Amino acid sequence: MKLIKTLKLTSLSTLLVLGFAGTAGAQSDEAARLAELTETEGCEFPDAPEIPAAEGATMEQMVGAQGEIQEYITESNELLDCLTGITDNEELPPEDRQAAINAYNTEVASQEEVAARWNDVRTAFLEMQQQ
């Protein structure tokens, strides 16, 4: 069965792929600094789950995917809490805090994308089941 693969979100590739900084050089510097900050704070960037294609999926696969999505959202929310700790740390320079804000916004966008894709696939799956 063919699976729809979602963009794997890893700690820095997410930030680089989605381009959260203005230039490549600034992006690299910001990403490197963010990596240091998140490692120090113990922030972990979760991988987005794979969502099966509605066509040909079994109920078991859909239930499994739903569980993986719930786990991803939980882990993603933990990341958001961790990033908030960085953004709220007034001892850090503004550029470090901004890097954490950018990462936070990127992660929220990822959550929204995963939720939207899941809702579309789930709806299509349920419609096929009723036929």
N, CA, C and O of each residue as an XYZ file, in Angstrom:
524
protein
N       0.841     -1.175      0.000
C       0.000      0.000      0.000
C       0.879      1.230      0.000
O       1.887      1.302      0.703
N       0.483      2.174     -0.789
C       1.252      3.405     -0.909
C       0.892      4.339      0.239
O      -0.285      4.571      0.513
N       1.888      4.862      0.895
C       1.663      5.779      2.001
C       2.003      7.196      1.574
O       2.945      7.430      0.817
N       1.223      8.121      2.071
C       1.546      9.521      1.868
C       2.529      9.880      2.965
O       2.216      9.792      4.152
N       3.705     10.280      2.561
C       4.708     10.622      3.557
C       4.690     12.105      3.807
O       4.726     12.909      2.876
N       4.633     12.458      5.060
C       4.689     13.862      5.424
C       6.140     14.266      5.580
O       7.026     13.437      5.784
N       6.346     15.524      5.481
C       7.681     16.056      5.651
C       8.174     15.683      7.036
O       7.540     16.003      8.042
N       9.312     15.003      7.079
C       9.893     14.638      8.359
C      10.467     15.886      8.993
O      11.280     16.588      8.392
N      10.040     16.151     10.200
C      10.493     17.352     10.887
C      11.604     16.974     11.854
O      11.372     16.300     12.858
N      12.766     17.401     11.549
C      13.876     17.197     12.453
C      14.335     18.543     12.948
O      13.993     19.579     12.378
N      15.089     18.524     13.982
C      15.407     19.751     14.689
C      15.829     20.900     13.798
O      15.279     21.992     13.937
N      16.751     20.719     12.912
C      17.190     21.858     12.130
C      16.733     21.815     10.689
O      16.566     22.865     10.068
N      16.529     20.651     10.148
C      16.116     20.616      8.747
C      14.777     21.302      8.550
O      14.543     21.920      7.512
N      13.898     21.202      9.534
C      12.615     21.904      9.450
C      12.855     23.390      9.291
O      12.274     24.043      8.424
N      13.703     23.902     10.128
C      13.956     25.333     10.107
C      14.618     25.760      8.811
O      14.314     26.828      8.279
N      15.513     24.943      8.305
C      16.195     25.283      7.068
C      15.282     25.142      5.861
O      15.257     26.016      4.994
N      14.534     24.052      5.799
C      13.659     23.804      4.657
C      12.571     24.863      4.551
O      12.275     25.342      3.455
N      11.992     25.222      5.647
C      10.904     26.183      5.620
C      11.392     27.628      5.594
O      10.587     28.555      5.496
N      12.705     27.822      5.681
C      13.301     29.132      5.505
C      12.797     30.192      6.456
O      12.065     31.094      6.048
N      13.174     30.100      7.712
C      12.657     31.042      8.674
C      13.526     32.287      8.816
O      13.166     33.187      9.575
N      14.650     32.374      8.119
C      15.499     33.567      8.194
C      15.670     34.160      6.809
O      15.421     33.496      5.803
N      16.088     35.391      6.765
C      16.148     36.124      5.507
C      17.160     35.619      4.498
O      16.814     35.448      3.329
N      18.386     35.375      4.899
C      19.418     34.958      3.952
C      19.980     33.614      4.361
O      19.812     33.173      5.498
N      20.652     32.967      3.418
C      21.220     31.652      3.708
C      22.254     31.746      4.819
O      22.288     30.888      5.701
N      23.098     32.771      4.793
C      24.114     32.935      5.825
C      23.496     33.180      7.186
O      23.882     32.555      8.174
N      22.540     34.086      7.235
C      21.861     34.376      8.494
C      21.098     33.154      8.965
O      21.032     32.868     10.160
N      20.521     32.438      8.010
C      19.772     31.230      8.334
C      20.690     30.212      8.987
O      20.332     29.610     10.000
N      21.859     30.018      8.422
C      22.804     29.047      8.978
C      23.241     29.453     10.372
O      23.308     28.617     11.273
N      23.538     30.733     10.556
C      23.947     31.217     11.874
C      22.819     31.056     12.885
O      23.038     30.590     14.003
N      21.620     31.440     12.488
C      20.472     31.345     13.383
C      20.165     29.888     13.702
O      19.889     29.551     14.853
N      20.210     29.027     12.699
C      19.930     27.608     12.911
C      20.975     26.989     13.834
O      20.641     26.193     14.712
N      22.233     27.353     13.635
C      23.296     26.813     14.483
C      23.113     27.271     15.925
O      23.262     26.476     16.853
N      22.795     28.529     16.113
C      22.584     29.047     17.468
C      21.341     28.414     18.093
O      21.340     28.077     19.277
N      20.293     28.257     17.301
C      19.086     27.621     17.813
C      19.378     26.178     18.233
O      18.861     25.702     19.243
N      20.205     25.492     17.452
C      20.574     24.116     17.804
C      21.266     24.081     19.163
O      21.001     23.192     19.973
N      22.144     25.034     19.412
C      22.818     25.100     20.709
C      21.815     25.346     21.836
O      21.843     24.675     22.868
N      20.933     26.315     21.620
C      19.949     26.660     22.649
C      19.021     25.496     22.955
O      18.779     25.176     24.119
N      18.503     24.865     21.911
C      17.541     23.779     22.124
C      18.216     22.562     22.740
O      17.599     21.840     23.524
N      19.467     22.331     22.394
C      20.184     21.212     22.998
C      20.402     21.476     24.485
O      20.222     20.586     25.317
N      20.788     22.695     24.806
C      21.001     23.073     26.206
C      19.717     22.932     27.012
O      19.742     22.477     28.156
N      18.610     23.318     26.423
C      17.317     23.275     27.111
C      16.652     21.900     27.049
O      15.666     21.655     27.744
N      17.186     21.012     26.224
C      16.603     19.676     26.096
C      15.368     19.624     25.203
O      14.555     18.706     25.311
N      15.232     20.612     24.321
C      14.099     20.630     23.388
C      14.302     19.551     22.335
O      15.402     19.394     21.806
N      13.255     18.814     22.035
C      13.322     17.786     20.999
C      12.279     18.067     19.936
O      11.101     18.247     20.241
N      12.720     18.102     18.682
C      11.835     18.343     17.551
C      11.284     16.999     17.082
O      12.050     16.148     16.631
N       9.970     16.793     17.180
C       9.390     15.502     16.781
C       9.278     15.367     15.265
O       9.207     16.356     14.535
N       9.264     14.130     14.824
C       9.019     13.839     13.411
C       7.517     13.794     13.177
O       6.768     13.234     13.978
N       7.089     14.386     12.080
C       5.672     14.303     11.715
C       5.357     12.855     11.332
O       6.179     12.193     10.699
N       4.195     12.364     11.704
C       3.839     10.975     11.402
C       3.473     10.785      9.928
O       3.124     11.730      9.222
N       3.567      9.538      9.499
C       3.107      9.188      8.159
C       1.592      9.022      8.215
O       1.048      8.456      9.164
N       0.934      9.516      7.199
C      -0.520      9.405      7.126
C      -0.834      8.520      5.923
O      -0.427      8.832      4.804
N      -1.560      7.408      6.143
C      -1.860      6.522      5.016
C      -2.815      7.196      4.031
O      -3.594      8.074      4.402
N      -2.742      6.776      2.794
C      -3.696      7.249      1.794
C      -5.068      6.690      2.157
O      -5.184      5.538      2.574
N      -6.085      7.494      2.001
C      -7.445      7.056      2.342
C      -7.845      5.851      1.510
O      -8.451      4.907      2.016
N      -7.504      5.891      0.236
C      -7.855      4.805     -0.670
C      -6.985      3.589     -0.366
O      -5.760      3.645     -0.480
N      -7.614      2.519      0.012
C      -6.897      1.280      0.282
C      -6.473      1.103      1.729
O      -5.955      0.045      2.086
N      -6.677      2.109      2.573
C      -6.297      1.986      3.980
C      -7.307      1.126      4.721
O      -8.491      1.101      4.385
N      -6.824      0.429      5.727
C      -7.709     -0.354      6.587
C      -8.069      0.472      7.819
O      -7.412      1.466      8.126
N      -9.096      0.059      8.503
C      -9.489      0.743      9.733
C      -8.341      0.692     10.744
O      -8.075      1.665     11.449
N      -7.675     -0.444     10.800
C      -6.543     -0.607     11.722
C      -5.435      0.408     11.404
O      -4.856      0.996     12.318
N      -5.143      0.611     10.125
C      -4.120      1.581      9.730
C      -4.546      3.008     10.096
O      -3.725      3.812     10.537
N      -5.798      3.305      9.915
C      -6.287      4.646     10.229
C      -6.257      4.901     11.735
O      -5.892      5.991     12.175
N      -6.637      3.905     12.518
C      -6.596      4.052     13.972
C      -5.149      4.206     14.431
O      -4.852      5.014     15.311
N      -4.263      3.434     13.837
C      -2.841      3.546     14.164
C      -2.288      4.924     13.822
O      -1.534      5.512     14.597
N      -2.667      5.428     12.665
C      -2.221      6.759     12.254
C      -2.748      7.818     13.209
O      -2.032      8.759     13.552
N      -3.994      7.669     13.640
C      -4.570      8.632     14.572
C      -3.770      8.654     15.876
O      -3.511      9.721     16.434
N      -3.387      7.486     16.350
C      -2.569      7.409     17.564
C      -1.213      8.077     17.383
O      -0.732      8.770     18.279
N      -0.601      7.867     16.225
C       0.688      8.492     15.935
C       0.553     10.012     15.856
O       1.439     10.743     16.298
N      -0.535     10.472     15.304
C      -0.772     11.914     15.205
C      -0.956     12.503     16.600
O      -0.415     13.567     16.903
N      -1.708     11.823     17.440
C      -1.900     12.305     18.812
C      -0.562     12.366     19.552
O      -0.296     13.317     20.287
N       0.269     11.353     19.355
C       1.589     11.332     19.985
C       2.453     12.488     19.452
O       3.141     13.163     20.218
N       2.408     12.700     18.145
C       3.157     13.809     17.541
C       2.712     15.154     18.130
O       3.552     15.983     18.481
N       1.417     15.369     18.237
C       0.906     16.634     18.770
C       1.364     16.817     20.218
O       1.745     17.919     20.611
N       1.330     15.757     21.002
C       1.802     15.833     22.387
C       3.281     16.218     22.432
O       3.673     17.110     23.183
N       4.096     15.539     21.625
C       5.526     15.840     21.583
C       5.771     17.243     21.040
O       6.663     17.947     21.514
N       4.997     17.640     20.066
C       5.134     18.967     19.482
C       4.771     20.042     20.503
O       5.432     21.078     20.571
N       3.735     19.806     21.289
C       3.366     20.755     22.339
C       4.453     20.862     23.406
O       4.679     21.937     23.961
N       5.124     19.748     23.691
C       6.259     19.787     24.622
C       7.382     20.654     24.048
O       8.025     21.413     24.773
N       7.607     20.531     22.746
C       8.604     21.385     22.091
C       8.205     22.843     22.209
O       9.046     23.689     22.513
N       6.938     23.153     21.973
C       6.476     24.538     22.069
C       6.701     25.089     23.476
O       7.104     26.241     23.634
N       6.446     24.283     24.483
C       6.703     24.708     25.863
C       8.189     24.987     26.074
O       8.562     25.971     26.713
N       9.024     24.117     25.535
C      10.470     24.280     25.662
C      10.933     25.559     24.954
O      11.734     26.318     25.501
N      10.434     25.792     23.753
C      10.798     27.003     23.016
C      10.305     28.256     23.727
O      10.966     29.293     23.687
N       9.159     28.168     24.373
C       8.644     29.300     25.143
C       9.599     29.647     26.278
O       9.790     30.819     26.600
N      10.191     28.634     26.874
C      11.184     28.877     27.917
C      12.364     29.687     27.397
O      12.912     30.525     28.113
N      12.751     29.439     26.161
C      13.845     30.202     25.552
C      13.384     31.618     25.240
O      14.091     32.582     25.534
N      12.206     31.748     24.649
C      11.728     33.079     24.266
C      11.479     33.965     25.483
O      11.608     35.186     25.396
N      11.127     33.364     26.607
C      10.854     34.134     27.826
C      12.105     34.446     28.641
O      12.033     35.194     29.616
N      13.246     33.885     28.257
C      14.491     34.090     28.998
C      15.090     35.451     28.626
O      15.761     35.587     27.603
N      14.842     36.431     29.453
C      15.285     37.796     29.167
C      16.795     37.971     29.285
O      17.320     39.028     28.935
N      17.496     36.957     29.770
C      18.952     37.014     29.836
C      19.588     36.718     28.479
O      20.762     37.017     28.260
N      18.818     36.137     27.583
C      19.336     35.834     26.239
C      19.253     37.061     25.352
O      18.384     37.911     25.542
N      20.164     37.157     24.375
C      20.090     38.282     23.438
C      18.834     38.175     22.565
O      18.312     37.082     22.346
N      18.361     39.314     22.075
C      17.135     39.328     21.271
C      17.177     38.386     20.064
O      16.155     37.790     19.723
N      18.322     38.238     19.418
C      18.386     37.363     18.238
C      18.195     35.898     18.608
O      17.640     35.133     17.819
N      18.649     35.489     19.803
C      18.413     34.114     20.256
C      16.935     33.897     20.543
O      16.362     32.870     20.181
N      16.338     34.861     21.188
C      14.914     34.766     21.496
C      14.089     34.758     20.211
O      13.092     34.041     20.120
N      14.500     35.554     19.212
C      13.791     35.588     17.935
C      13.916     34.258     17.200
O      12.964     33.807     16.563
N      15.080     33.633     17.287
C      15.261     32.320     16.649
C      14.286     31.305     17.245
O      13.721     30.482     16.526
N      14.094     31.370     18.562
C      13.146     30.461     19.218
C      11.714     30.787     18.807
O      10.898     29.882     18.638
N      11.405     32.059     18.647
C      10.066     32.458     18.190
C       9.824     31.928     16.782
O       8.745     31.418     16.483
N      10.832     32.051     15.920
C      10.688     31.556     14.545
C      10.480     30.041     14.526
O       9.657     29.527     13.769
N      11.235     29.336     15.367
C      11.078     27.877     15.447
C       9.693     27.516     15.984
O       9.071     26.564     15.515
N       9.221     28.267     16.954
C       7.890     28.060     17.522
C       6.831     28.199     16.420
O       5.958     27.343     16.276
N       6.917     29.271     15.659
C       5.948     29.510     14.587
C       6.007     28.417     13.524
O       4.974     28.011     12.991
N       7.202     27.946     13.219
C       7.359     26.862     12.250
C       6.704     25.584     12.761
O       6.062     24.864     11.996
N       6.864     25.304     14.040
C       6.278     24.091     14.615
C       4.755     24.177     14.649
O       4.075     23.186     14.386
N       4.216     25.345     14.968
C       2.757     25.524     14.949
C       2.233     25.299     13.529
O       1.204     24.651     13.341
N       2.939     25.832     12.535
C       2.534     25.629     11.138
C       2.559     24.145     10.786
O       1.689     23.666     10.058
N       3.536     23.424     11.291
C       3.618     21.982     11.041
C       2.440     21.251     11.675
O       1.849     20.362     11.061
N       2.105     21.624     12.896
C       0.939     21.017     13.552
C      -0.318     21.241     12.725
O      -1.113     20.324     12.522
N      -0.486     22.459     12.254
C      -1.672     22.784     11.461
C      -1.700     21.989     10.161
O      -2.759     21.529      9.734
N      -0.538     21.828      9.535
C      -0.465     21.060      8.283
C      -0.823     19.594      8.524
O      -1.600     19.009      7.770
N      -0.259     19.008      9.567
C      -0.546     17.606      9.883
C      -2.032     17.438     10.183
O      -2.660     16.497      9.697
N      -2.591     18.332     10.972
C      -4.017     18.236     11.320
C      -4.901     18.371     10.086
O      -5.874     17.633      9.936
N      -4.573     19.301      9.212
C      -5.370     19.494      7.993
C      -5.287     18.266      7.092
O      -6.301     17.812      6.561
N      -4.087     17.730      6.919
C      -3.929     16.536      6.073
C      -4.686     15.361      6.682
O      -5.359     14.620      5.966
N      -4.582     15.186      7.994
C      -5.283     14.093      8.654
C      -6.786     14.238      8.485
O      -7.473     13.261      8.187
N      -7.299     15.434      8.668
C      -8.744     15.648      8.525
C      -9.204     15.332      7.106
O     -10.262     14.731      6.917
N      -8.425     15.730      6.112
C      -8.777     15.433      4.722
C      -8.784     13.923      4.458
O      -9.720     13.396      3.856
N      -7.737     13.238      4.912
C      -7.631     11.788      4.684
C      -8.721     11.057      5.462
O      -9.357     10.146      4.932
N      -8.936     11.444      6.698
C      -9.959     10.803      7.529
C     -11.340     10.965      6.908
O     -12.115     10.011      6.851
N     -11.647     12.171      6.442
C     -12.943     12.425      5.808
C     -13.113     11.563      4.562
O     -14.160     10.949      4.360
N     -12.080     11.524      3.734
C     -12.146     10.712      2.515
C     -12.306      9.233      2.859
O     -13.084      8.526      2.217
N     -11.579      8.766      3.861
C     -11.670      7.377      4.280
C     -13.086      7.037      4.739
O     -13.652      6.026      4.326
N     -13.646      7.876      5.584
C     -14.994      7.631      6.091
C     -16.045      7.662      4.984
O     -16.995      6.880      5.001
N     -15.871      8.558      4.030
C     -16.799      8.615      2.897
C     -16.722      7.320      2.070
O     -17.748      6.811      1.619
N     -15.525      6.800      1.878
C     -15.365      5.539      1.143
C     -15.979      4.371      1.887
O     -16.501      3.444      1.268
N     -15.922      4.407      3.212
C     -16.501      3.343      4.018
C     -18.014      3.304      3.936
O     -18.624      2.249      4.108
N     -18.626      4.460      3.673
C     -20.080      4.527      3.602
C     -20.634      4.117      2.248
O     -21.843      3.946      2.097
N     -19.778      3.963      1.287
C     -20.235      3.583     -0.067
C     -20.531      2.112     -0.169
O     -20.924      1.634     -1.233
